[in-house]
Amino acid sequence: MSKTTKAFGHPIHQMLIVFPLGLLATSVIFDILYFSRNEVNFGIASYYMLAAGIIGALLAAIFGFLDWLHVPANTRANSVANWHGIGNVVVTLLFLISWYLRRDVLIPSSSTFALAVIGVLLALVTGWLGGELVDRLGIGVDEGANPNAPSSLRTEHTQSEAWRHSH
C-alpha cells in the first residue's frame, strides 16, 4: 500500500524520522557524558539537541498524520498505526517536558534525565511499531516494489508496470 506523502518517490515521514530519533537519543548520551565527566558543555549540547529533536519530531508527525489518514480503518495496520502515533506523541511530550524543565539552567537534573531515558525506551517500542507497519503490514511500500523495480525518480513507468513487465 503506497498512500503516503512523498518526495522524489519516497515517503517523507520515513525520511524525516531519523533526525528526531538521532538527536533525541544523542541528547541522552550527552547527558550521560555530563553526569560521568561533570562537564557542563555536554549538558548544554544536550539541551540544544533536545530542542532540535523536538522540532524534528513535530515535523515528522505532520507527515505521519497525513500518512495515517490513508491507513485502512478496521485493520491491524490501523491499530498498530494508532499505537505508533499515540506512543510518539508521548515520546515527544516526555522530551518536551525534559527540555522545558531545563530552560533556566540548560543542564540535566536526575528527573529531566529520567524523562529523557523513558522517552528513548518508549521510542524503541514506537520505532518497532513503525517497522511493523512498513515491513510486515506493507504501509508506505510501493505497490510495485521488487528487486528489479526501476528508480523512483523514473517517470516513464510506474512501479507496478515495471513489476508486470518483469514477470
N, CA, C and O atoms as a DFTB+ gen file, in Angstrom:
668 C
 N C O
     1  1       0.840      -1.175       0.000
     2  2       0.000       0.000       0.000
     3  2       0.886       1.239       0.000
     4  3       1.795       1.352       0.823
     5  1       0.636       2.141      -0.889
     6  2       1.532       3.279      -1.032
     7  2       0.810       4.619      -0.988
     8  3       1.094       5.491      -1.809
     9  1      -0.084       4.798      -0.084
    10  2      -0.793       6.079       0.063
    11  2      -0.071       6.914       1.102
    12  3      -0.548       7.066       2.226
    13  1       1.078       7.453       0.727
    14  2       1.851       8.277       1.642
    15  2       2.215       9.587       0.952
    16  3       2.196       9.680      -0.275
    17  1       2.540      10.576       1.736
    18  2       3.030      11.840       1.193
    19  2       4.495      11.621       0.827
    20  3       5.307      11.244       1.672
    21  1       4.824      11.863      -0.448
    22  2       6.160      11.517      -0.935
    23  2       6.924      12.715      -1.476
    24  3       6.348      13.726      -1.879
    25  1       8.247      12.559      -1.468
    26  2       9.168      13.465      -2.146
    27  2      10.154      12.583      -2.901
    28  3      10.768      11.689      -2.318
    29  1      10.301      12.831      -4.170
    30  2      11.203      12.050      -5.002
    31  2      10.898      10.557      -4.938
    32  3      11.806       9.728      -5.002
    33  1       9.621      10.220      -4.813
    34  2       9.184       8.835      -4.834
    35  2       9.272       8.091      -3.512
    36  3       8.987       6.895      -3.465
    37  1       9.658       8.767      -2.439
    38  2       9.799       8.093      -1.148
    39  2       8.979       8.806      -0.074
    40  3       8.848      10.030      -0.105
    41  1       8.423       8.042       0.881
    42  2       7.606       8.642       1.946
    43  2       8.399       9.651       2.779
    44  3       9.476       9.341       3.287
    45  1       7.857      10.846       2.909
    46  2       8.532      11.922       3.645
    47  2       8.670      11.562       5.128
    48  3       9.717      11.801       5.730
    49  1       7.617      10.988       5.714
    50  2       7.672      10.639       7.130
    51  2       8.852       9.713       7.419
    52  3       9.577       9.914       8.393
    53  1       9.043       8.706       6.579
    54  2      10.131       7.755       6.794
    55  2      11.496       8.415       6.625
    56  3      12.475       7.987       7.237
    57  1      11.563       9.453       5.801
    58  2      12.836      10.161       5.638
    59  2      13.126      11.066       6.832
    60  3      14.285      11.231       7.214
    61  1      12.093      11.651       7.421
    62  2      12.288      12.638       8.484
    63  2      12.540      12.037       9.864
    64  3      13.201      12.662      10.692
    65  1      12.026      10.837      10.125
    66  2      12.100      10.310      11.490
    67  2      13.515      10.080      11.990
    68  3      13.748      10.053      13.199
    69  1      14.463       9.914      11.076
    70  2      15.841       9.673      11.518
    71  2      16.407      10.854      12.294
    72  3      17.237      10.673      13.184
    73  1      15.959      12.074      11.958
    74  2      16.514      13.253      12.622
    75  2      16.090      13.351      14.088
    76  3      16.959      13.451      14.955
    77  1      14.789      13.328      14.402
    78  2      14.456      13.405      15.834
    79  2      14.961      12.196      16.615
    80  3      15.405      12.342      17.754
    81  1      14.900      11.009      16.022
    82  2      15.390       9.833      16.752
    83  2      16.871       9.969      17.075
    84  3      17.292       9.693      18.198
    85  1      17.659      10.392      16.097
    86  2      19.092      10.552      16.323
    87  2      19.411      11.657      17.311
    88  3      20.240      11.484      18.204
    89  1      18.753      12.787      17.148
    90  2      19.020      13.919      18.039
    91  2      18.593      13.627      19.477
    92  3      19.330      13.921      20.419
    93  1      17.411      13.053      19.642
    94  2      16.911      12.801      20.996
    95  2      17.716      11.712      21.693
    96  3      18.015      11.825      22.882
    97  1      18.066      10.662      20.962
    98  2      18.900       9.610      21.568
    99  2      20.285      10.148      21.913
   100  3      20.838       9.816      22.961
   101  1      20.841      10.972      21.043
   102  2      22.163      11.541      21.310
   103  2      22.119      12.514      22.477
   104  3      23.104      12.652      23.203
   105  1      20.996      13.186      22.668
   106  2      20.887      14.074      23.839
   107  2      21.040      13.277      25.132
   108  3      21.632      13.760      26.097
   109  1      20.505      12.052      25.151
   110  2      20.648      11.197      26.335
   111  2      22.114      10.792      26.520
   112  3      22.615      10.751      27.644
   113  1      22.788      10.496      25.423
   114  2      24.214      10.144      25.503
   115  2      25.011      11.334      26.054
   116  3      25.907      11.154      26.879
   117  1      24.682      12.549      25.596
   118  2      25.369      13.728      26.118
   119  2      25.050      13.959      27.590
   120  3      25.901      14.435      28.342
   121  1      23.836      13.627      28.005
   122  2      23.508      13.712      29.439
   123  2      24.376      12.741      30.236
   124  3      24.892      13.088      31.298
   125  1      24.532      11.536      29.723
   126  2      25.381      10.547      30.399
   127  2      26.811      11.074      30.510
   128  3      27.451      10.943      31.553
   129  1      27.307      11.673      29.420
   130  2      28.652      12.259      29.457
   131  2      28.726      13.400      30.471
   132  3      29.731      13.550      31.165
   133  1      27.668      14.201      30.558
   134  2      27.640      15.282      31.544
   135  2      27.759      14.717      32.961
   136  3      28.570      15.180      33.764
   137  1      26.931      13.703      33.251
   138  2      26.941      13.131      34.603
   139  2      28.258      12.404      34.906
   140  3      28.745      12.457      36.035
   141  1      28.831      11.733      33.916
   142  2      30.043      10.954      34.177
   143  2      31.308      11.814      34.231
   144  3      32.264      11.461      34.922
   145  1      31.322      12.937      33.509
   146  2      32.523      13.776      33.463
   147  2      32.337      15.129      34.149
   148  3      33.291      15.888      34.324
   149  1      31.091      15.416      34.535
   150  2      30.767      16.699      35.160
   151  2      31.228      17.871      34.298
   152  3      31.733      18.871      34.808
   153  1      31.049      17.733      32.991
   154  2      31.431      18.759      32.020
   155  2      30.175      19.458      31.529
   156  3      29.366      18.855      30.824
   157  1      30.004      20.723      31.893
   158  2      28.798      21.496      31.618
   159  2      28.472      21.553      30.124
   160  3      27.301      21.565      29.746
   161  1      29.491      21.589      29.282
   162  2      29.245      21.703      27.844
   163  2      28.444      20.524      27.287
   164  3      27.673      20.696      26.343
   165  1      28.615      19.341      27.856
   166  2      27.816      18.197      27.415
   167  2      26.344      18.414      27.755
   168  3      25.469      18.100      26.948
   169  1      26.069      18.941      28.929
   170  2      24.687      19.227      29.322
   171  2      24.050      20.288      28.444
   172  3      22.881      20.180      28.074
   173  1      24.823      21.312      28.112
   174  2      24.313      22.380      27.251
   175  2      24.047      21.851      25.841
   176  3      23.021      22.167      25.239
   177  1      24.970      21.048      25.321
   178  2      24.773      20.452      23.992
   179  2      23.517      19.584      23.980
   180  3      22.756      19.593      23.013
   181  1      23.314      18.852      25.038
   182  2      22.122      18.009      25.153
   183  2      20.851      18.849      25.089
   184  3      19.886      18.475      24.422
   185  1      20.853      19.969      25.776
   186  2      19.693      20.865      25.791
   187  2      19.316      21.302      24.371
   188  3      18.145      21.271      23.993
   189  1      20.311      21.704      23.603
   190  2      20.033      22.167      22.240
   191  2      19.680      21.005      21.302
   192  3      18.902      21.184      20.364
   193  1      20.237      19.838      21.545
   194  2      19.834      18.653      20.774
   195  2      18.374      18.309      21.048
   196  3      17.634      17.926      20.142
   197  1      17.971      18.449      22.302
   198  2      16.563      18.225      22.644
   199  2      15.663      19.163      21.851
   200  3      14.659      18.732      21.285
   201  1      16.016      20.428      21.807
   202  2      15.200      21.410      21.082
   203  2      15.104      21.033      19.609
   204  3      14.010      21.025      19.045
   205  1      16.228      20.723      18.984
   206  2      16.222      20.352      17.570
   207  2      15.456      19.048      17.353
   208  3      14.724      18.918      16.372
   209  1      15.616      18.094      18.246
   210  2      14.907      16.818      18.122
   211  2      13.402      16.974      18.256
   212  3      12.645      16.307      17.552
   213  1      12.964      17.840      19.144
   214  2      11.530      18.092      19.326
   215  2      10.953      18.747      18.075
   216  3       9.871      18.374      17.622
   217  1      11.666      19.715      17.518
   218  2      11.208      20.351      16.276
   219  2      11.133      19.316      15.162
   220  3      10.165      19.289      14.402
   221  1      12.145      18.470      15.063
   222  2      12.137      17.401      14.057
   223  2      10.991      16.423      14.265
   224  3      10.378      15.966      13.300
   225  1      10.700      16.102      15.513
   226  2       9.602      15.178      15.817
   227  2       8.267      15.781      15.395
   228  3       7.413      15.085      14.846
   229  1       8.091      17.062      15.648
   230  2       6.836      17.717      15.260
   231  2       6.683      17.749      13.745
   232  3       5.585      17.549      13.226
   233  1       7.767      17.998      13.041
   234  2       7.719      17.994      11.574
   235  2       7.416      16.593      11.036
   236  3       6.582      16.435      10.145
   237  1       8.088      15.588      11.571
   238  2       7.825      14.208      11.150
   239  2       6.391      13.807      11.472
   240  3       5.768      13.062      10.716
   241  1       5.865      14.299      12.592
   242  2       4.493      13.963      12.999
   243  2       3.462      14.490      12.001
   244  3       2.436      13.849      11.775
   245  1       3.723      15.634      11.414
   246  2       2.791      16.173      10.418
   247  2       2.633      15.180       9.268
   248  3       1.515      14.880       8.849
   249  1       3.744      14.680       8.765
   250  2       3.687      13.746       7.640
   251  2       3.209      12.367       8.079
   252  3       2.569      11.659       7.302
   253  1       3.513      11.977       9.315
   254  2       2.977      10.733       9.858
   255  2       1.462      10.791       9.955
   256  3       0.776       9.815       9.650
   257  1       0.944      11.934      10.380
   258  2      -0.505      12.110      10.463
   259  2      -1.141      12.033       9.078
   260  3      -2.176      11.390       8.904
   261  1      -0.525      12.684       8.095
   262  2      -1.060      12.619       6.729
   263  2      -1.075      11.185       6.207
   264  3      -2.018      10.780       5.527
   265  1      -0.034      10.417       6.523
   266  2       0.003       9.009       6.124
   267  2      -1.060       8.205       6.869
   268  3      -1.707       7.339       6.281
   269  1      -1.242       8.485       8.149
   270  2      -2.218       7.769       8.979
   271  2      -3.627       7.903       8.410
   272  3      -4.431       6.977       8.522
   273  1      -3.928       9.035       7.807
   274  2      -5.260       9.246       7.229
   275  2      -5.599       8.234       6.135
   276  3      -6.771       8.017       5.829
   277  1      -4.574       7.615       5.548
   278  2      -4.784       6.659       4.463
   279  2      -4.684       5.195       4.893
   280  3      -4.826       4.298       4.061
   281  1      -4.444       4.946       6.166
   282  2      -4.382       3.564       6.650
   283  2      -5.820       3.042       6.737
   284  3      -6.670       3.665       7.374
   285  1      -6.089       1.905       6.101
   286  2      -7.473       1.393       6.097
   287  2      -8.020       1.175       7.510
   288  3      -7.361       0.593       8.371
   289  1      -9.242       1.659       7.716
   290  2      -9.910       1.504       9.016
   291  2     -10.206       0.036       9.284
   292  3     -10.286      -0.772       8.359
   293  1     -10.363      -0.295      10.537
   294  2     -10.735      -1.648      10.964
   295  2      -9.755      -2.709      10.484
   296  3     -10.149      -3.813      10.110
   297  1      -8.471      -2.360      10.499
   298  2      -7.428      -3.320      10.138
   299  2      -6.404      -3.375      11.261
   300  3      -6.356      -2.495      12.121
   301  1      -5.592      -4.415      11.242
   302  2      -4.494      -4.493      12.215
   303  2      -3.546      -3.316      12.007
   304  3      -3.015      -2.759      12.968
   305  1      -3.338      -2.942      10.741
   306  2      -2.458      -1.810      10.443
   307  2      -2.966      -0.537      11.108
   308  3      -2.169       0.256      11.609
   309  1      -4.255      -0.333      11.121
   310  2      -4.824       0.858      11.749
   311  2      -4.570       0.842      13.251
   312  3      -4.228       1.868      13.840
   313  1      -4.737      -0.317      13.863
   314  2      -4.484      -0.441      15.299
   315  2      -3.016      -0.169      15.616
   316  3      -2.703       0.563      16.554
   317  1      -2.122      -0.760      14.832
   318  2      -0.682      -0.549      15.050
   319  2      -0.332       0.920      14.817
   320  3       0.445       1.502      15.573
   321  1      -0.903       1.518      13.774
   322  2      -0.639       2.929      13.477
   323  2      -1.116       3.825      14.613
   324  3      -0.458       4.809      14.950
   325  1      -2.250       3.490      15.197
   326  2      -2.756       4.279      16.330
   327  2      -1.789       4.223      17.507
   328  3      -1.471       5.254      18.099
   329  1      -1.320       3.023      17.849
   330  2      -0.376       2.881      18.959
   331  2       0.944       3.579      18.642
   332  3       1.543       4.212      19.511
   333  1       1.392       3.461      17.398
   334  2       2.616       4.115      16.952
   335  2       2.491       5.634      17.123
   336  3       3.381       6.274      17.685
   337  1       1.403       6.195      16.646
   338  2       1.199       7.644      16.722
   339  2       1.042       8.141      18.143
   340  3       1.679       9.117      18.540
   341  1       0.196       7.474      18.911
   342  2      -0.017       7.876      20.310
   343  2       1.289       7.750      21.098
   344  3       1.636       8.629      21.887
   345  1       1.997       6.659      20.876
   346  2       3.277       6.467      21.563
   347  2       4.275       7.559      21.231
   348  3       5.007       8.022      22.107
   349  1       4.310       7.972      19.975
   350  2       5.257       9.017      19.591
   351  2       4.849      10.390      20.124
   352  3       5.709      11.237      20.367
   353  1       3.561      10.616      20.305
   354  2       3.129      11.846      20.975
   355  2       3.650      11.839      22.415
   356  3       4.144      12.855      22.903
   357  1       3.539      10.703      23.084
   358  2       4.042      10.592      24.456
   359  2       5.561      10.777      24.485
   360  3       6.083      11.479      25.351
   361  1       6.269      10.154      23.545
   362  2       7.728      10.327      23.469
   363  2       8.078      11.810      23.341
   364  3       8.931      12.321      24.067
   365  1       7.417      12.483      22.422
   366  2       7.692      13.902      22.197
   367  2       7.385      14.723      23.447
   368  3       8.139      15.629      23.800
   369  1       6.284      14.406      24.110
   370  2       5.933      15.126      25.339
   371  2       6.963      14.903      26.443
   372  3       7.305      15.839      27.165
   373  1       7.459      13.681      26.580
   374  2       8.481      13.400      27.592
   375  2       9.729      14.254      27.349
   376  3      10.272      14.851      28.279
   377  1      10.172      14.304      26.104
   378  2      11.344      15.109      25.786
   379  2      11.050      16.604      25.916
   380  3      11.906      17.372      26.355
   381  1       9.849      17.012      25.537
   382  2       9.466      18.413      25.670
   383  2       9.470      18.851      27.137
   384  3       9.952      19.934      27.468
   385  1       8.936      18.012      27.999
   386  2       8.935      18.327      29.438
   387  2      10.362      18.381      29.963
   388  3      10.714      19.286      30.721
   389  1      11.184      17.416      29.563
   390  2      12.585      17.405      29.985
   391  2      13.279      18.689      29.542
   392  3      14.003      19.313      30.318
   393  1      13.054      19.077      28.289
   394  2      13.662      20.299      27.754
   395  2      13.157      21.534      28.510
   396  3      13.950      22.393      28.897
   397  1      11.858      21.619      28.715
   398  2      11.254      22.772      29.379
   399  2      11.785      22.934      30.811
   400  3      12.077      24.048      31.245
   401  1      11.905      21.832      31.528
   402  2      12.386      21.902      32.910
   403  2      13.856      22.313      32.994
   404  3      14.316      22.737      34.055
   405  1      14.590      22.194      31.907
   406  2      15.995      22.595      31.873
   407  2      16.193      24.053      31.456
   408  3      17.318      24.550      31.493
   409  1      15.140      24.735      31.068
   410  2      15.238      26.037      30.400
   411  2      16.068      27.064      31.168
   412  3      16.721      27.898      30.541
   413  1      16.066      27.035      32.471
   414  2      16.788      28.056      33.234
   415  2      18.268      27.724      33.419
   416  3      19.108      28.623      33.477
   417  1      18.583      26.437      33.513
   418  2      19.968      26.037      33.790
   419  2      20.627      25.301      32.626
   420  3      21.849      25.160      32.596
   421  1      19.841      24.840      31.686
   422  2      20.271      24.120      30.485
   423  2      20.800      22.707      30.746
   424  3      20.672      21.840      29.882
   425  1      21.375      22.464      31.886
   426  2      21.945      21.151      32.163
   427  2      20.891      20.239      32.807
   428  3      19.943      20.724      33.424
   429  1      21.061      18.921      32.662
   430  2      20.048      17.998      33.170
   431  2      20.110      17.805      34.674
   432  3      21.167      17.898      35.299
   433  1      18.946      17.536      35.228
   434  2      18.860      17.068      36.620
   435  2      18.558      15.575      36.523
   436  3      18.368      15.052      35.425
   437  1      18.514      14.904      37.638
   438  2      18.202      13.472      37.589
   439  2      16.784      13.240      37.063
   440  3      16.541      12.251      36.371
   441  1      15.851      14.129      37.379
   442  2      14.472      13.935      36.910
   443  2      14.334      14.234      35.417
   444  3      13.617      13.517      34.719
   445  1      14.998      15.272      34.910
   446  2      14.903      15.542      33.473
   447  2      15.618      14.454      32.673
   448  3      15.199      14.107      31.569
   449  1      16.693      13.924      33.238
   450  2      17.397      12.808      32.604
   451  2      16.511      11.565      32.577
   452  3      16.467      10.859      31.569
   453  1      15.811      11.294      33.667
   454  2      14.911      10.135      33.727
   455  2      13.810      10.243      32.675
   456  3      13.475       9.253      32.024
   457  1      13.249      11.432      32.507
   458  2      12.224      11.628      31.477
   459  2      12.782      11.314      30.087
   460  3      12.114      10.677      29.273
   461  1      13.998      11.761      29.826
   462  2      14.619      11.516      28.528
   463  2      14.910      10.032      28.314
   464  3      14.709       9.515      27.215
   465  1      15.375       9.353      29.340
   466  2      15.648       7.915      29.225
   467  2      14.351       7.152      28.944
   468  3      14.320       6.266      28.090
   469  1      13.296       7.497      29.657
   470  2      11.988       6.859      29.402
   471  2      11.552       7.154      27.967
   472  3      11.003       6.284      27.292
   473  1      11.797       8.380      27.501
   474  2      11.463       8.738      26.120
   475  2      12.201       7.878      25.115
   476  3      11.606       7.420      24.140
   477  1      13.488       7.650      25.336
   478  2      14.272       6.806      24.423
   479  2      13.753       5.372      24.438
   480  3      13.601       4.749      23.387
   481  1      13.484       4.852      25.630
   482  2      12.985       3.469      25.719
   483  2      11.638       3.317      25.022
   484  3      11.410       2.328      24.325
   485  1      10.750       4.283      25.202
   486  2       9.460       4.237      24.519
   487  2       9.636       4.411      23.011
   488  3       8.899       3.810      22.230
   489  1      10.603       5.228      22.597
   490  2      10.873       5.411      21.163
   491  2      11.326       4.099      20.516
   492  3      11.054       3.866      19.338
   493  1      12.011       3.247      21.271
   494  2      12.376       1.931      20.738
   495  2      11.125       1.119      20.422
   496  3      11.070       0.423      19.408
   497  1      10.138       1.206      21.277
   498  2       8.872       0.488      21.060
   499  2       8.116       1.079      19.879
   500  3       7.648       0.343      19.010
   501  1       7.993       2.411      19.841
   502  2       7.235       3.029      18.748
   503  2       7.966       2.878      17.420
   504  3       7.330       2.788      16.369
   505  1       9.288       2.850      17.457
   506  2      10.061       2.591      16.245
   507  2       9.806       1.187      15.730
   508  3       9.678       0.973      14.524
   509  1       9.732       0.228      16.649
   510  2       9.412      -1.143      16.249
   511  2       8.018      -1.181      15.619
   512  3       7.811      -1.854      14.609
   513  1       7.068      -0.464      16.211
   514  2       5.714      -0.417      15.641
   515  2       5.723       0.190      14.240
   516  3       5.003      -0.274      13.356
   517  1       6.537       1.228      14.038
   518  2       6.670       1.811      12.702
   519  2       7.247       0.805      11.717
   520  3       6.803       0.719      10.572
   521  1       8.237       0.047      12.169
   522  2       8.796      -1.016      11.329
   523  2       7.766      -2.082      11.018
   524  3       7.726      -2.598       9.901
   525  1       6.944      -2.415      11.977
   526  2       5.862      -3.386      11.769
   527  2       4.910      -2.878      10.693
   528  3       4.470      -3.644       9.835
   529  1       4.593      -1.593      10.740
   530  2       3.694      -1.013       9.735
   531  2       4.264      -1.154       8.325
   532  3       3.545      -1.519       7.395
   533  1       5.541      -0.866       8.172
   534  2       6.155      -0.896       6.849
   535  2       6.524      -2.321       6.438
   536  3       6.101      -2.797       5.385
   537  1       7.309      -2.993       7.268
   538  2       7.885      -4.281       6.870
   539  2       6.903      -5.440       6.906
   540  3       6.975      -6.334       6.063
   541  1       6.011      -5.441       7.843
   542  2       5.087      -6.569       7.988
   543  2       3.725      -6.301       7.356
   544  3       3.117      -7.190       6.760
   545  1       3.253      -5.049       7.495
   546  2       1.906      -4.721       7.034
   547  2       1.893      -3.971       5.711
   548  3       0.822      -3.719       5.160
   549  1       3.053      -3.611       5.194
   550  2       3.157      -3.014       3.868
   551  2       2.673      -1.575       3.757
   552  3       2.438      -1.092       2.649
   553  1       2.522      -0.890       4.865
   554  2       2.083       0.501       4.812
   555  2       3.255       1.360       4.329
   556  3       4.348       1.309       4.894
   557  1       3.016       2.138       3.293
   558  2       4.051       3.000       2.742
   559  2       4.957       2.321       1.732
   560  3       5.874       2.950       1.204
   561  1       4.713       1.040       1.454
   562  2       5.536       0.319       0.492
   563  2       4.905       0.467      -0.888
   564  3       3.702       0.262      -1.049
   565  1       5.712       0.821      -1.877
   566  2       5.218       0.980      -3.238
   567  2       4.620      -0.339      -3.738
   568  3       5.181      -1.414      -3.527
   569  1       3.489      -0.230      -4.393
   570  2       2.776      -1.434      -4.858
   571  2       3.612      -2.277      -5.806
   572  3       3.450      -3.497      -5.845
   573  1       4.491      -1.667      -6.561
   574  2       5.319      -2.418      -7.497
   575  2       6.705      -2.723      -6.974
   576  3       7.602      -3.042      -7.755
   577  1       6.901      -2.634      -5.674
   578  2       8.228      -2.875      -5.103
   579  2       8.682      -4.293      -5.411
   580  3       7.938      -5.254      -5.214
   581  1       9.897      -4.409      -5.890
   582  2      10.503      -5.705      -6.174
   583  2      11.983      -5.479      -6.402
   584  3      12.404      -4.336      -6.582
   585  1      12.792      -6.540      -6.399
   586  2      14.240      -6.365      -6.522
   587  2      14.702      -5.705      -7.817
   588  3      15.822      -5.196      -7.871
   589  1      13.869      -5.700      -8.867
   590  2      14.260      -5.100     -10.141
   591  2      13.432      -3.872     -10.495
   592  3      13.440      -3.445     -11.650
   593  1      12.735      -3.306      -9.554
   594  2      11.917      -2.122      -9.834
   595  2      12.827      -0.976     -10.268
   596  3      13.942      -0.841      -9.763
   597  1      12.357      -0.157     -11.197
   598  2      13.171       0.979     -11.629
   599  2      13.258       2.032     -10.530
   600  3      12.511       1.989      -9.553
   601  1      14.163       2.960     -10.699
   602  2      14.339       4.056      -9.751
   603  2      13.024       4.804      -9.564
   604  3      12.250       4.965     -10.507
   605  1      12.785       5.248      -8.366
   606  2      11.581       6.022      -8.083
   607  2      11.617       7.375      -8.786
   608  3      10.592       8.052      -8.872
   609  1      12.774       7.774      -9.285
   610  2      12.898       9.034      -9.999
   611  2      12.494       8.907     -11.473
   612  3      12.307       9.914     -12.156
   613  1      12.361       7.685     -11.953
   614  2      11.925       7.477     -13.343
   615  2      10.434       7.721     -13.440
   616  3       9.677       7.292     -12.569
   617  1      10.013       8.387     -14.461
   618  2       8.591       8.682     -14.621
   619  2       7.956       7.949     -15.783
   620  3       6.731       7.946     -15.903
   621  1       8.756       7.321     -16.655
   622  2       8.133       6.704     -17.815
   623  2       7.349       5.437     -17.500
   624  3       6.458       5.076     -18.269
   625  1       7.647       4.741     -16.389
   626  2       6.897       3.549     -15.980
   627  2       6.562       3.653     -14.501
   628  3       7.385       4.108     -13.707
   629  1       5.377       3.241     -14.132
   630  2       5.065       3.160     -12.700
   631  2       5.707       1.908     -12.150
   632  3       6.104       1.026     -12.912
   633  1       5.813       1.819     -10.855
   634  2       6.417       0.648     -10.226
   635  2       5.627      -0.612     -10.563
   636  3       6.223      -1.660     -10.812
   637  1       4.301      -0.531     -10.577
   638  2       3.507      -1.735     -10.849
   639  2       3.663      -2.163     -12.294
   640  3       3.629      -3.361     -12.576
   641  1       3.836      -1.221     -13.230
   642  2       4.071      -1.600     -14.625
   643  2       5.397      -2.317     -14.754
   644  3       5.502      -3.303     -15.483
   645  1       6.409      -1.836     -14.055
   646  2       7.715      -2.497     -14.100
   647  2       7.630      -3.919     -13.583
   648  3       8.254      -4.823     -14.140
   649  1       6.865      -4.126     -12.526
   650  2       6.679      -5.466     -11.960
   651  2       5.997      -6.379     -12.982
   652  3       6.424      -7.518     -13.172
   653  1       4.957      -5.899     -13.632
   654  2       4.243      -6.716     -14.629
   655  2       5.156      -7.078     -15.792
   656  3       5.114      -8.207     -16.280
   657  1       5.985      -6.131     -16.246
   658  2       6.867      -6.386     -17.386
   659  2       8.013      -7.330     -17.037
   660  3       8.561      -7.986     -17.923
   661  1       8.379      -7.407     -15.771
   662  2       9.483      -8.277     -15.389
   663  2       9.061      -9.718     -15.150
   664  3       9.905     -10.599     -14.985
   665  1       7.734      -9.961     -15.131
   666  2       7.256     -11.328     -14.882
   667  2       6.506     -11.869     -16.063
   668  3       6.034     -13.005     -16.027
